[in-house]
Amino acid sequence: MKATTLQISLLTIAISLGFISQTFGQEILPFPPVPSASTAGITIEESTHKKREVPNHLPEDAPNIVIILLDDIAPGQASTFGGEFNSPTLSKIASEGIAYNRFHSTAMCSPTRAALLTGRNHHHVGSGQITEYSNDWDGYAGVIPQSSATVAKVLKYYGYSTAAFGKWHNTPAVETSEVGPFERWPTGYGFEHFYGFLAGDASQYEPTLYENTTLVPESHIHQEGYHLSEDLADQAIGWVRKHKALEPNKPFFMYWASGAVHGPHHVAKEWADKYKGKFDDGWDEYRKRVYERAKKMGWIPQNAKLTPRPESMEAWEDIPEDERAFQTRLMEVYAGFAEHVDAQVGRVIDEIDNLGYKENTLVFYIWGDNGASSEGQGGTIAELLAQNGIKTTTKQQMAALDKIGGLDELGGPKVENMQHAAWAWAGSTPYKGTKLVAAYFGGTRQPLAIRWPKSIKPDNTPRPQFHHVNDIVPTIYDILDIENPRIVDGVEQMEFDGVSMKYSFDDPQAEGQKHTQYFSIHASRSIYKDGWVASAFGPRTPWVQGLPDFSAWDPMTEKWELYNIEEDWSQANNLAKKNPEKLEEMKNVFLMEATKNNVLPIGGAFWSTAALHPEDAPSSPLTEWEFAGPITRIPEGNIAPRFASVSNQMDFNVTVPENANGVLVAVGAFAGGVTLFVKDGYVNYEYNYFLMNRTKIAATEKLPEGDVDIQVISKLENGPASALNITIKANGKTIAEGKVPNSIASTISYNDGFDIGEDLGSPVSEAYYDNAPFEFNGKINGVKIKYLD
């Protein structure tokens, strides 16, 4: 029964007055302060001193808890379970504990993380979409509500030290600059320490990082041999060592969520070279090998069927011979990236073990927040081509790559490469689908390994119970014998949508206790209930270039499929025509779950924002900005002005020295961005269209020395993504004009921010690549930017 406001108020008053025993603390957090046990007199001599005893709200043997979450990786890729990406750390955790072969995610980044950290369904906590495309519908608002306290906040109140490392992606996009607000940053959600990035992905070489709420200095990152995954491991190791030294009597909770292996796929050449030649026979053969191996290992049942390649996806034999080296190298880099991050997880786990924590540390290693990504589509050197709906050919990709060094550049800092979508599909063996497809297990089924030597005996029998990321928090609370609190920080809490998995720890044959679970991402959707799954693919095929015709899609007439997954492990046998009554029953269950969890309206995610209500997209309310001087690392798109995709006017007042050089303004990276800079006294404008072409516009005369007003006018010819006409003036005189043939429709970089006065992170232009950050050697007195009608 839910408490009334009056009941809550009376209860709070009672606790504050000491009328209710400490045991009631499980229902209301934070726990009330413990009053002094001393008796005060007028003087010290007349007073009685007794040290207060602060109760321990946890079991004496409460375990440390570690959640490891990888990004954009599929069940048929880990060598632990039959894949061909070396995963020794995952194998170590699984062999020393247990593993689940029917554990599931939501099929997308932010939604999975929100469900994982709260124990609730993703739409139920406003996270039906990634934060960058949140909108006005409750299920897609992009804000985890206070009525759904995270596991970190609850454990912190119970006495745990809490820390998060890596990718966050659960803060509203308009709140991710260093000026906050910070209530919805990791530190506002219960993590006492955070080191990582807030966006959906990051360059592994030049990321924008925060420690708690402060930008990590560029000097820490711009070092020879720097790699983000290694940095995250270093930071986690440093933190747990400090915990051991300074808080040895407290348990800790660590959430280590690497950005790997989300695009861009960045890893040193020696890691990619480990896989040289291993994928030369293509994705179709890879899939067959992994299928047979997974069956032989007992990871999937002997009667599991290998589902066919979709008609909309290329066969390996259809790839021209002169393009195959490009496609296989993309896969080699991806595999090396995956092995590398598993090795970093190994460093963290080894340190925990070496510090003596192994026996009583509960480790959850989740192999992916969704399936492998098919957003690389035909294989790409610039991942945001797909996000902007830009169509290219493999020949164009290869030609652009040749201009900057060829195949050896893949995996390096100059590109933001991702593998061909068919490699993602192959990685989902034996299932259909990839990331963003919530209709099929290829988008949602993630291997999970759990190790807890003190309480879980090693058992190599896969746990086949149907479970979901929203079950992790209820499992933790069950282990600790604590309740889902009724009130946290004065806010009444939602009930859990997840259930505890503890019942299955000791019994692989235990009857599953999760009876119903819906899935919905981008209107690709499905419903599980007691061994049956019904699904609808949705309007978009993520591996097909371009965006679909939304007007041709109707969720009310879309065809659904039906599967009995107790008999059909991989959704290979569609029973919709044979059992229409069951299908209707399942569709009704989906509708009930969708209504209850704020999934409605169907299509209320990206499609609503992009196609119907672009005004809902998170963005700065400003249309004019005034900067008093240089400024750096402002998140592009949602906070900074969008001068790559919107008609705008920029006015600079600068003091120009003799032999002027340096960046005036830049946004994006070498793999895609826009920059305005001065070289040897001449103003230069460059629009880097994701490496496919670079439009360069140079002034015909030098800037005069002294105070100069520079104006840049950018006008779209025919709305979003059309040609962009550029005019550059100095002291009112036109000094350069040109046309960018195509502009972007959305975001030019998730990772690299907006800079005035230098180009931090990845340099946009090859003209100053070796001199980055190419700080302006004059003085920028002020900059005004405004959007034009």
N, C-alpha and C positions, 0 to 999 in steps of 0.2 A: 504493500500500500504506500502511496506517495504521501509525504508529509505536507501538511498545509503550511502556509506562511506563518500562522500563529504558532503552530507546533514547533516549527524551526526556531522561531524567536524565543519561545519559552525554553526550549532545550538549550539554546546558546547561553541564555541568562543563567540557567541552572548550572551549566558546566563552569561558567565564569565564577560563580559563587561557591563552587566546590561541592554542590549537592549531589553530583552524580559521579560514580566511581570511574577510575581510569579505564576500565574495560570497555566503556562506551565509546572510547576513542576510535574504534574501528569504523564507526558510522560517520563520524564528523572529523574532517581534517582541515587545518592542522590540529594536532593534539593540544589541549589547553596547557598553559605553562604550569609548572610545578611550583606551588607556593613555598615560601621559606619554612623550614622546620624549626627555626630559631624563635625565641621569644624576646622581644625588645623591651628593655627597661629604659629609664631615663638616662642611665649611664651604662657604659660597657660592663662595669662591675655588677650592676643590677640586672644584666641581661643574661639569658641562657643561649649559648650557641650550639647549634646542631646542624651538621651539613645536610642539606636537602638530598634526597635520593631520587634521581631521575629514572623512571622505569624504562626498561627495555621493551619496546613494543613488538619486537621480532623474536622468533624462536632462537634459542641459544646457538643453534648450529645453522642459522640462516646462510644459504650459499651466496657466493658472489655470482653475478649473472652477466653473461656476455652474449650480445646478439650481433652476429656477423651477417651483413646483407650485401650481396653483390648486385650488379645492375645490368640489365639487358643481356641475360645469358640463359641458355635453354637446357632442358634435361638431358638431351642427347649429345652434350658436349663434354661433360666431366668424365675423365677416365675412370673415376670412382664407380661410375654406373654404366660403363660401356662406351662412352664417348672417346674422342681422340685428343682432347686438351688435357695435358698433364695437370692433375689436381691432387698432389700428395697431402696437402693439409686437410682438404675435405675427406680424403681417404682415411687419414689419421683419426679425425673426429668420428667418422662413421664406424671404423674398426674398433675404436675404444668405447663406443656407445651404441646407438641405434639410429636407423634412418627410416624415413617415410617416403613412399613412392606415390601417394595420392594426397599431397599437400599442395595448396593453391594460393595464388596471388590474385590481384584484380585485373591484370594485363596492362598496367600502366604505373608510372613512377610515383607521383604524389599520392594517388589514391591508395596504393599498396602501403606506403609509409604511414599514412594517416590511420589506416585500419590496423596495421601492425602495432603502432604505439598506443592505441586507445582501446583496442578490443571491440570496436564497433565497426559496422559496415561503412564503406567509404563515403557514400552519399549521405548517410545518417550524420556524419560529421562534416558535411559541406565540402567534400573532396572528391566529387565525381569527375573531376577534370584536373589537369595540371594547373598550377597556380597562374601561369602566364595567360591562360584562356578562361579564367573564372568569369562568372557573370552574375546576373541578378536572381537566378533561380536558387532556392535554398540548398538544393543538393549539389550545386556547382559554385557556391560562393567563394570557395578557396580559403575558408577560415575554419580551423578546428575550434569549436565553441568551448567556452569555459565549463559547460555542462558535461564535457567529456575529458576529464583530466587524464593526462598521459601517464603511462606507467612510471616515467621518470619522476613526475611530480609526486605521485603517491609514495613511491619508494623513498624519495628524499624525506618526506614527512615521517616515514617509519624509521629513518635512521641510516639509509644507504648514502654513500658518496656516489654521485652520478656524473657521467661524462659522455659526450657524443663527439664522434670524429667522422669527417667526410661530408657526404652529400646530405643536405637537409631537404630542400624542395617542398616545404610545407608552410612557408611564410608568404603572405600576399605579395605579389610581385611589386606593388607600389610602395611596399614598406621595407625594401631590401637595401636601401642606401645606409651609409654610416650615420645618418641623422635620425634613423629609426622611423616610427616608434618601435620599441623593442619587446613589447608584450608578447608578440607572436614569433619571436626568434627562439632558438633552442633554450636559451637561458630564461626565457619567460615561460617556457613549457616544462620546467622542472630540472633541466640539466645545469648543474653547478659549473660545468666547464664545457666549452664548445670550441672545436678547432675544425674548420672546414669551409664549405661554400654553400650558399643559399639557393643557387639557381639549379636548373635541370641538368646541366653538364658543365664541365670545365676542361680547359686545356690541361694536360698533365704536365706541361712544361712551364706554362705562364698563367696559372690560375689566379683568380681574384679570391682571396681567402680572408676569413675573419677569425680572430681569437676572441671568443666571447662576443663582444660587439665592436671590436676595434679591428681595423684593417691590418693585416699582416704586412710588414714592410717589404717593399720590392727587393731590398737587399737580401732578405732571407731566401727569396725565390730565385732571383737571377744569379744563380751560381752554376758552375760547370757540373754537369751530371745530375741536376735536380730532376726529380720525378715526384708527382703528387702522391701516388700510392705509397712510395717509400717514406715521404714526409708524414703521411697519416700514420704509418706504422711507428715511425720515430716518436711522434707526439703521444701516441697511445702508450708506448713503452715508457716514455718519460713520466707520464701521468700516473701509471700504475706503480712505478717505483716510488714516486713521492707519496702515493697513498700508503704503500707498505711502510715507509719510514715515519710518516706523520699521523696516520690514522689506522694503525695495525689492528685495532679492535672493532673497526667498522667494516661491514661488507660493502662491496662496490657493485654498481651497475654500469656497464659499458656498452654503448651502441656504436658499432664501427661499421659505417655504411659507405663503402668506397664508391666513387663515381665510375670506376671500372666495372664492366667493360662497355659502358655507354660510349657512344661516339663523343668526341673524336677518338679514334683508336691510335693512341700514342704509346710507343714503347721502344726501347733501345733496340738497335738492329740485331744484336746478338740473341735477344729473346725470340724475335721473329725468325731468325735463321735456324733455330732449333727445328722448325717445321718445314724447312725447305724441301720441296718435292713431295711432301706427304699428302697433298691434296690434288695432285696433278690429274687424277682420274675423274675429278669433278664431284658435284654435290649429289648426283643420283647414286653413284657408287658409294660415297661416304654414308649415305643414309642406309643403304643395304647392309653395310658392314656393322654399323652401330646397332641396327635392329637385331641382327643375329647375335652380336656380342651381349647385348642387354638381356636377351632371352637366356643365353647360356649362363650368365651370371645370376639369373633368377631375379633380376631387377624388375622385369616385366613378365607377365605370365606367358606360358608356352603358346597359348591360343590367341595372344594379342596379335592383331593384324597390322601390317604396315600400310598406312593410308597412302593413296596416290598423290602425285604432284598436281596442284591445281592447274587447270588449263591456261590460266592467265600468267603462269610463271614459265620462264624458259627452261628447256632441258639443257643439260650440259652439252649434248651433241649439237645443239643449235648455236652454241657460242663459236664464232669464227676463230680459227687457229691463231690469228695474229692478236686476238684479245685475251687469250687464255692465261698468258703469263701475268697480265694485269689482274685478272680475277683471282688467280691462285695466290698471288702475293698479298692481296687484300685479306684473304683468309689466313695466311701465315702470320700476318701482323696481328689479326684478331686473336688467333690462338696463343701467340706469344704474350699478348696483353693479358689474356685470361690466366695463363700460367704464372705470369709475373705478379698479378694481384693475389693469387692464391698463396704465392711465396711470402708476400707481405703479411697476409693473415697468419701464416705459419710463424713469422717472427714474433707477432703479438702473442699468439698462443704459447710459443716456447718460453717467452719471458714470464708469462703468467705461471707456467709450470715451474720454471726455474726459481721463482720467488716463493715456492711452496704452496701455491694456491690450487694446484691441480685437483686434488682429491675432492674439494668442496666448492668447485666452480662449475656452474651449470652453463654450458655453451650451446647456443642455438646457431647453427651455420646454415643460412638460407641461400641456396644457390640461385639467386636472381629475384628481383622485384617484379619481373614479368618475363615472358619468353624473349628469345633473341630478337633484335630489332631488324625489321625489313625496310626501315626508312632509308637505308642506303640504296634501295631500289635496284638499279642496274649496276651498282658499284660506283662509289663516288670519292672524289678527293675533297669535297666540301659538303659536309653533312646538311647544311642549312638550305641547300638547293631544294631538297624535298619539302622542308618546312615552308618554303615560299612558293611551292607549286610550280617550280621552274623545270621545264623539260629539257633534257640533254641526251646526247648519245654517248656511248662508250668511247667512240673515236674522239669526240670532243674532250672528254675527260682525259684520255691518254695524251692528246695533243697538248693540253694545258699542263699536264704533269711533265711532259718532255721539256717544256720551256723552263722549268725550275729544277731540273736534274734527273727526271725519270724515275723508274721504279724504286730506286734506293731512297727516295724522299718519303715513300709511304711509311707511316709510323713516326715521322719526324715533325718538327715544329712548324714547317711551312704549309702543311696540309691538315685537313680535318677529315680524314678518310674513314669510310665505313664499307663493310663488305657487301657483296651482291645479296639481294634479298633471298635468293635460293639457298645460300649458305645458312641463313637464319632458319629457313624451312627445314633444311637438312638437320640442323641442330635440334629441332623439335621432335625428332624421331622417337616413337612411331606415330606421333600425333599430327593432326592438321593444324594449320594456323601458325601465327607468330605473335610478337608483341602487338598490342592494339586490337587483337581479335579475341574478344571475351566469349565468343561462341564456341571456341574449341580449346582443348587442353594445351595446344602448342603455344597459346598466349598466356595460360594461367597455371599450368602444372609445374611446380618447382621442387626439386629435391631438397629435403631437409634432413640434416644430421644433428643429433643431440648427444652430448657427452656430459656425464655427471658421475664420476667414478664412485663417489660416496654412496650413491643411491640407485644407479642404473648399471646393471651388469651388461657387459658387451654381448651383443646378439646380432648376427648378420642377417637375420630374417627381416625383410622389409615390412614395415607396418603399413597395411593397406587401408586403414581407416580414412575416410574422406574428411580432410581438414583444410583450414584456411588460415591466412595470416592473422585474422581477427581472433584466433584461438590462442595465440601466444600469451597475451596478457592474462586471460583467465587461468591459463596453466600456471603462470608465475604466482598469481595470488593463491591458487589452490596449494601449491607447494609450500608457500609461506604461511598457509592457514590464516590468511587475512581476507576480509570481505571487500567487495567493490564498494567503496565508501558512498554513503548516501548524499553527503554534502562535502564539497571541497571549496575552500576559500569563500564560504557563504553561498555557493551556487549548488542547487540540487542537481544530482548527476543522473545521466541516462543509464538504463540497464545495459548490460553487455549484449552484443549480438553473437559473440564467440562463446565457445564452450571449452572446458579444460580438456587437455590431451593426456593428463597424468595417468588416467586409467589404462592407457595403452603402453606405458613404459615397460611393464613387466610381462605383458601378454600380447604377443603379436596377433593372436587370434581373437582378441577381445572384440565384442560387437561394437561397431561404431556408434558414437553418441551425438554426432552432428547429423541432423536429419534434413535440413534445408539450407541452401545457400544460393543466393542469386549472384550473377556477374553482369556488369554492364559498363562498357567503355565506348564512347563515340557511337552509341546506339548499336554496337555489336553486343549481343546479350544472350544470356542463357540462364537456366534455372536447374539446380540439382535438388532432387527430393527422393530420399530412400532408394537409391540405386538407379534412378532414372534421370536423364538430362534432356531437356528440350532447348533448342537454340535457334537464333536468327542471326545471320552473318552481319547485317547492317549495310549502310549505304556505301561505305568506302572500303576499297581493297588497298591496304597500306603499301603494297609493293608495286602498285601501278602508278605511274607518274601522273601528276596533275590532280585536281580535285573533282569529285563527282558532280553530276547534275542533281542538285538537291531537290529540284522541282519534280524530278522523275521518281523520287523515292517516297513511299507511303508506308509508315510502320504498321498501319492497320491492315494492309494487304500483303505485306512481306511474307514470304514462305518460311515456315519453321521446320526444323528437323527434330527427330526423336530418337533417343538411344537408350538402350538398357545396358548401362555400363558394368553391371555385375556379370554380364555375359559378353560384353563388347568393350574391352578395355580402352580402345583407342578411338571410339566414335566412328567406326568403319561401316556400320550397318544401319542406315537410316530407316526407322520403322514408322515414319509418319503416315505413309499410305496404308500400312497394315494395321495400324492401331490409332485411328483418328480420335477415338474417345479419350485415350490416354493423353494424346497430344493436347487436346482441348483442356483437359484437367490440368496439365502442366502449365499451359499458357495462363490459365486463371491463377495458378499459384504464383507465377511470375508477376502478374499484375498486382496481386495482393502484396507481395514483397516490395514491389516497386513503389506502391502507394505508401506503404508503411515507412520506407527508407528515403523518401524524397528523391527517387529516381526520376519521377515524372517532371516535365514532359519528356517522352522518348525523343532523343535528339536534342535535349536541352544543353548538351555540352558544347563542343567546338563548333558544331554546325549552327547552333543558335548564335554564337558569338561572331563567327566568321561570315555566315551567309545572310542572316536575318537581322541581327541586332549588333552591328559592330560597335555601336555606342556603348555597349556593355563591357567591352574589352577593358581590362585594367590598364589605365594609363594616367599620366599626370593630368590633373585638371587645368594645368597651365597651358596657355598658347603663346605666352611671351616669357622670356627668361632674361635676367640681367646678372652677369657675373662680374665681380669686381676685379678679377684677375685670374691667374691660372687656377685650375681645379682638375682633379683626376679621379678616375675609377668610379664614375657615376654609372649605375646600371643603365644600359641602353634600352630604349623602347618604352619601358613602363614608367621611368622617372625622368631620364634625360630627354632633351628635344630630339625628335626623329628627323634629322636632316638628310637621311638617306632615302626616305620614302614619302616625304611630305613636302609640298611647296613651302619654301621658307626664305627668310632673309636674315643674313648674319652680318652684323656690323662690329668691326674690331677697331678699337683705338690703340695703336701700338707706337712705341718709340723704337725706330729702326736704327740699328747701329751700322757702322761701316762693315761691309761684307756680312750681311745678315743671313742667318741660317737658323732653321728649326721649325718645329711643328706649331701651327697656330691652333688647329683643332683636329681631332681624329676620333673615329669610332670604329670598332671592329678589329679585325686581325689580318694577318697576311693571307689567310684563306677567304677573306671577304671583309670589306670595310670601305670607308671613305675618309680621305684626309685632305687638309689644306695646309701646305707648308711653304717655307721660303728656302730656296737653294741658291746660294751665291747672289743673293739680292733679288731674285726673281720669285714671284708667287706661282705656286703650282697647285693644281687641283687634281685629285685622282680618285676615281670611282672604281673600286675593285669588285667586279661582279662575280664573286665566288670563284675567282681564278679562270672563269670561262672567257672573260675579256677584261681589260683594264682601259678605261677611258682616261686619258691624260690631257689636261688643258693647262698650258703654260703661258705666263704673261709675256708680252712682246717687249716690255721695257722694265728696267730695274725700279724698285721702290726708292723714293728719295729718302735721304737720311733725316732723322728727327721724328716728330710726331706725325703720324699718318693715319688717316681713316681708310680702312679697307672694307669694302662691302661685297658680299657674295649673295647673288639672287639665284635661287633654284626654283624653277617652275615646271610642274608636270604638264605635259601636253594634253593628256586625255585620261586623267584619273590615276588610281593606284596602278603601279607596275608599268606605267607608260614611259615614254622618253622624258628625259629631264633636261631642260634648257638651262645652261649655266652662264651667268654674266658676272665678271669680277671687275670691281672698280677700285681705284686708289685716288683719294681726294676728289671723288666725283667723276674721274676720267676712266672710261672703260679701257682696261689693259688686257683683258682676255675674254673670249667667248667660246662656247662649244656645246655639244649635245651628248648626253649620256643616252645611248640607244635604248637601254632597258633599265628600269629601276626595280627595286625589290618591293614586295607587297607587305612584308611583315617585318621580321627582325633580322638584322645583319650579323648579330653575335649574341649568344646566350652568356658568354663568358667575359669577353673583353669589353670594358666600359668606354665611357665618353670622357675624353681628356682635352683640356685646353692648356697649351703651353708646352706639351711634350706628348709622346705616344708611348705610354706604358704598356706592359704586356707584350703581345705579339705585334710587331710593326706592320702597319697596313701596306706601306709602299716599299718596293724593292729599291727605290732611289735612296733610302736611308736605312735599309735593313741592317747594314753593318755598323751604323752609327746610332742605333736606337739606345735610349728613347728620344734622341734628337731634340733635346730641349732648346727652345727658342733663345737665342743669345741677346735678344733685345728685351724690351719690357712690354708686357701686355697690360695696358691700363684699364681696360674694360671691354666686355663683350656683351652685345645684345642680340638675342635671337627671337624671331617671331614667326609664326605660321602665317602663310598668305592664303587668301580665299582661292 
